[in-house]
Amino acid sequence: MNVPLLDLKPQFAQYKDRLMPELMQVIESQAFILGPKVEKMEKELADYIGVKYALGVSSGTDALLLALMGLGIGHGDEVITTPYTFFATAGSIHRVGARPVFVDIEPDTYNIDATKIEKAISRRTKAIMPVHLFGQCCDMDAINAIARRHGLKVIEDACQSIGAKYGDKQAGNLGDVGAFSFFPSKNLGCFGDGGLVTTNDEALYKRMKALRVHGGERQYYHAEVGMNGRLDAIQAVVVSAKLPLLAGWTEGRRRNADRYDHFFANNPKIQVPVRREGRYHIFNQYVIAVDRRDELKQHLTEKQIGCAIYYPLSLHQQECFSYLQYRQGDFPVAETAAKRTLALPIYPEIPAGGLEYVAQTINAFYR
Ligand SMILES: *Cc1c(COP(=O)(O)O)cnc(C)c1O
């Protein structure tokens, strides 16, 4: 049996009929950049997430960049974030000229450890960028309380967490600005690169909207230097066609997570993902932590089971960030996670018997 880490083809079959006429309309119109289809998608996503404003952008990375630029963060500023995340989180901070300041993670959720944030704040700190990793929200009450106390902004990296909830509020509606990705492997992916920024702040929304198109509210007149962060209409119609199915897909992922939890319940060798009370985990990834992780990965690959390491090297140990002068051992929880974690297939359409095969293969490996 072959179980890939992710297969998007069975999803395409579910919305193809609704999408194709919309796609043809865009192609016939030959109007590809921004426009009414993008605005329609922005409105739908703002309603879904529960925020006042949403802006379609060219990627999740550019969503983070636009959020930082919109908040006026740049040279000489510091932004506190996690070292255990996709590269773009800290990459975006570096790219606006600010300095990423890392804080270690929780050993069970892998999210930033809010109890360690305050020690990392300096006179230069301007914002905290929590990452809702793998689909579960960070400890946002604690993070927002720290931000209020110190006058900091909160930028949510919600790229893996569309639809995740903290209490009754969704990711992207828990800080000053939220960043999402429509990269195909995210829970709501488009047909290429795409992303979204969300906010309830009208002035910030207007500034980011201008920055998305080179900083000009009026074409060819530039109040400040922005970027090309536009989304195209083809990606917008894909997102609109998939959005009505997202809640069902998320439930499918959560059911699969329950089944894995059940299969691994009696195996002390496997640390399953922890779900914090009051948070709705959307399982963009189902990540276990184990000894002999690399051996297990090799074994699963031989058994034709897809799996992946998110992430093999913490960001404070990346060559490009050597100038930050962190050392091995500075963030021991993140460094341990990088050695022990492995993501398993969790997509809702795993073929019948596939999940059992994955779980039994892993259990047998540790017997
Ligand atoms: C995917 C991802 C991004 C970047 O999104 P892209 O659309 O690939 O640019 C940023 N942060 C996290 C945590 C992500 O998972």
The ligand as an ORCA input file, in Angstrom:
! r2SCAN-3c Opt
* xyz 0 1
  C       3.607     28.394      4.574
  C       4.073     29.282      5.664
  C       4.499     30.593      5.417
  C       4.717     31.170      4.054
  O       3.709     31.025      3.158
  P       4.015     31.026      1.585
  O       2.658     31.180      0.977
  O       4.686     29.754      1.242
  O       4.881     32.215      1.292
  C       4.843     31.376      6.510
  N       4.786     30.916      7.764
  C       4.395     29.653      8.042
  C       4.327     29.195      9.453
  C       4.045     28.796      6.991
  O       3.698     27.537      7.274
*
